[in-house]
Amino acid sequence: MAKISILGTGGFGVSLAATCFRYGHEVTLWGLFQQEVDAIIRDGEHKKLLPGVPVNPGIRVTADISETAGADLVILAVPSFAVRETAARVRPFLSPETVVVNVAKGLEKGSCKLLSEVIEEEIPDRAAIILSGPSHAEEIARGVPTTIDAASKSRANAEYVQDVLSNDRLRIYVCDDIIGAQLGGALKNIIAVCAGMCDGMGLGDNAKAALMTRGLAEIARLGSAMGADPATFAGLTGIGDLIVTCTSLHSRNYRAGLYIGQGIPAQEAIRRVGMTVEGCIVAGTAWKLAQEKGVEMPIVEQLNLVLEEGKDVRTAVRDLMGRPSRHENEQIWLKELKERQSHQ
């Protein structure tokens, strides 16, 4: 049994709290907002996000972050924009042995930093672990078999998380590519927004399959430029997470895209989803990184034009389909591109 503190009373935080407690751990669930904490305690569940999933009275639910002190494992389950603030907030209550895990999927806006880098800046002298992969909170909470990665620069820390959190419904693999694991988890949200747009426009299966495939190519392209192992994107944190997020109404990113594809303005679509839509948050950061690294990401570029400039989604599709012809194989295309450039 481990003493586990989970920071964040969103769907994923509550899901992890219920799961960890079910498998015998001592669990504290912290939330920033007292009103939300009180409602969970009163109702014995999170009625808005996870109705019907019991939050056992044995789980300590609190708005006092000092009650997370003494934890063996601290899990940050807050939106990406709140990771830095939450890491700084919890730092005084961590022991030197506490292992810090992050489940948010995104990049820090402005700095373009990976969330592991953000955490390690606020909580120095320890390697953060990233839990990522195809994992809807709604399904984890209900004990649906789920498989994810624990990625870290520290193999020992990743294996500790694997040992503590794995159970007969949650299988965890160790991953050494912390860059690729995070980029796959963050950028697939962008492609999921676009997948929802495809369905909202009624474009059919062919277009959606092409979008997902070429979207993964863009993710791997940027990942390679940032030092990730391209093979990572063929695994759970790459294609696995991409599939689940692009094909399910559980996905807030997909639902927001569905509304946009139906002709609803982007900001209204996000409002209708009613929760954080990470793909719309990270799209601008991904495009900024692509420009800095000299990487082509036409799908990401077009989504930014839709979100930031109000470009018509059907015009965006037309512009993607009308791009210059090229070879599909990335290495052959890059070789031919360099050859053409050298002759100019």
N, C-alpha and C positions, 0 to 999 in steps of 0.2 A: 504494500500500500504506500502511496506517495501523498504528500500534502501539495495540492495543486490550487493555485490562484488563477482565475480567469478574469481578464480585464475586458469588459465590454458586455453589455446586456442586449446586443443585437441577436439576430437569429443564430449566427454561428457560435457566439459565446454561450448562449443558453443551451444550444445543442451539445456543445462540448461538455458543459457542466453536467447536464443530465446523463450523458454517456459515461463520463469519468466516475460519477457517483455510483452509477449502476454497476460498475466493475470494481467497486470497493475502495475507491480513493476518497480522501478527505478533501472536500471541495469548497472553496470560497469563490463567489461570483460577485465582482464589483461592477457597479454602474455609476456613471457620472451624474445622472439625474435622479434625485431622490424620489420624485413622483413615479418614475418608471420602476424603480426598485420597490417602492411601496406596493405598486400594482401587482408585481410578480409575487411578492410575499402574500398579498391578500388573495389573489386568484389561484395561486399554486401553478401558474403557467404564464407564458407570454401570449396573451390573447390575440394580439395583432399579428405577430410574426410566426408563432408556433402554436396555434390553438390545438388543444388536445394532447400536447406533449407535457407531461407533469414535471414540475420542478419540485423534487422531493424536499420536504421540510428539513431534512438533514443537510441540505446545501445551505451554507451561510450566504445570504444575499445581502449586500451592503453598499452604501454610498461612501463609506469611510475607507479610503485606500490603505490606511495603516493596518487594517485587519488582514491584509495580504501578507504581512510580515511572517517570516519563518517558513515560507513555501520552498519546497524542493524544486518546483516547476512553476514558472509564471508564463501564462499564455496571453499575448496581446491579440485580442479579437475585436479591434476597433477599426473604423474605416481608415484607409491609407492616409488621409489628411490629418488624422489625429494620432498617428503613431509616434511622432517625435514628442508631442506634448505628454502623451500617456507614459512613454518610456522615462521621461524626465520626472514625471509625477511619482512613479513607483520606485525610482532608484533608491531613495533613502531607506526603503523598507526591505531591500534585498540583502541576503547574506552573501558572502563570497562564493558559496557553493551553489547558489540558486541558478538553475538553468533557464534561460530566457528563450521563448518560442514566439514566432509571429505567424499568424494565419491570414493577415490582410494581403490583398493582391493589388499592387499598384506601384507607382514611382512617386517620389516627392516632387511636387510641383515647384518650379523655380530652380531648385538645385539639380533636378533630374537624377537624384541619387536613388540607388536601390534601398529598400526598406531595411535590409540588414545593415547597411552602412549607417543609416539614420539611427538605428537602435544602438549600434556599437559606438557612435559618437556620444549618445546620451548615457549609455551604460558601458563605460570603457572596461577593458581588461577581461572581456569574455566574448566568446563567439556565439552569435545568435543562430538559432535554428529556424529554418523556414519549413512549415508544413504546407504542402501544396499538391494539387492533383484534382481529379474529377470528384467533387465532394459537395453536393448540395446539403445545406444545413438541415433541410426538412427530412432528408433521407437518413442522414447520420443519426438524427434524434430518434428516428423510429426503428433503428437497428437494421437498416438495409445494408447488405454487404458493400463495403467501400474500401478502395485501395488508393493510398497516397504516398508521397515521398517525404522524408525528413532530410532536408539539405542543409549542409553546414560546412564551414572550413575545418571544423573540429569533428573528426570521425567519432571520437569518444562521446561527445555530446549528442550527436545524431543517433548513435546506437543506444544511448541512455533513453532518449525520447521514444525510440522504436520499442524498447523493452517495456517502458512504463505505460505507453498508450495503446499498444497493440492488444487486440482481443479477438474473440471469435466473429466479430462483425466489422472490425477495422484492422486491415492489414497495412503495415507501414514498411516501405523499402527505404534503405539508406541511399542518398545521392550526394556525390562529392562536388557537383557543379552548382554552386549556390547562385551564380550569375544566371545560368540558363534556366534554372528552376523558377527564379523570380520573374525573369522576362517572359517566360511562357505563361505564367499565371497572370501577369499584368496585361500583356498585349492581347491575349485571347479575348479579353473583355471587349476590346475594340472590334474585333472580328465578329463577336457575338451581337453587338449593336447592328453591324452591317447585315448579319444573317437575319435578324428580325426585320430589317428594312426590306430584304428580299421577299420574305413571306408577306409582309404588309403590302407590297406592290403586286403580289401574286405572280412572281417571276418563275416559280416552279423549282423542281428538284435539280435540274441541270445547273442553273445559275448558282444555287446555294452550294452545291458540291464544289463548283469551280471557285467560288468565293472562299470557302473554307480551305481548300487546297492551296490556292495562291496566297491567302492570308497567312497560312503557316509558313510558306516560303519567305514572306516578308519578315515574319517574326524571327526565323532562323537567320536571315540575312543580317538583321540588326544585331542579333545575339552573337553571331560570329565576329562582327566588328567590335563587339564589346568584350570579347574574350571567352564567350561561352563555348561549350562543346556542341557542335551541330547535332550529335547523336541524342542529346538530351531532348530535343524537340520531337523526336520520334517516340518518346516515353510518356509517362503519366502526366508530367507537368507541361508537356507540349501538346501533342495530338489528343491525349486522353482528356485533358481539361478543355481543349478546344471543342471536342465533340459534344461533351455534356452541356457546355454553356451555350452552344449555338443551336441546340435542338430541344430545349426544354423551357416550358413556361415558368419553371422554378427560377429561371435566370432573370434578374432585374434588367440586365443589359439587353437580353433578347427582347423582353417586353417593351423596353423603351424604343428599341429599333422598330418593333412591330408597329407601334403608334406612329413613328416618324414616317415609315413606309406607307401608312394609310393617309398621309397628308397632314398630320398634326404637327405643328411647329415643335422644334426640339425641346425648348424649355417647358412647354406645356406637357410634352410627352414625359419628361423627367418628373414633373410635378405629379402626373397621374400615377406613375410608378410608386411615388410616395416615400422612397428610400434612396440611399446612395446608389448612383449608377456609375460604377468605377470606370467603365469603358469611356464614358463621356468626359470624365475627369482626366484620365490619363492620355487621351488622344492627342492633346496639344503637346504634352511632354514628349510623347513618342515621336511626333513629327519634328520637334526641336532636336531631339537626339539624332534622328535620321539625317537631318540637314548638317549637323555638326560632324557626323561620321561619314558623310558623303554616300549614304545608302539610299537606294531607291525604295520607297514604300508608297506606291500609288494608291492603294486602298486607304491607308491611313491618311494620306493627303486629301483624298476626296471626302472622307468623313469629317475632317476638320473644316473643309469648305462648307459642308452642310451644316455643321454645328455652329461655326463662328460667323459665317457670311450668309447663311440662309440659302445656300445653293439648292436648287431643286434636285431631289434624289434621282429622278429619272434622267436628268441631264448628267449627273455624276456617273450613272451606269453607262450612258452613251459614251462619255469621255474615257472611261476605263476600257470599254470594248474597242474604242478607236485608237488605242495606243499603238506605236510602231511594232511590227512583228519581230519576234525574237525566238531563240531556242528555249525550251522549257528547262533543260538541265542547267543548273546554276553555274557550274564550273565552265561548261562550254560557252555559255553566254558571256561570262566575265572575260574569258580568254579572247573571244571574238570582239568584244567591246574594246579591250586594250589594243588589239591589232588594228581596229578601225581608227582609234584615237592616235595611234603612233604614225599613221599614214596621213593624218590631217595636217 
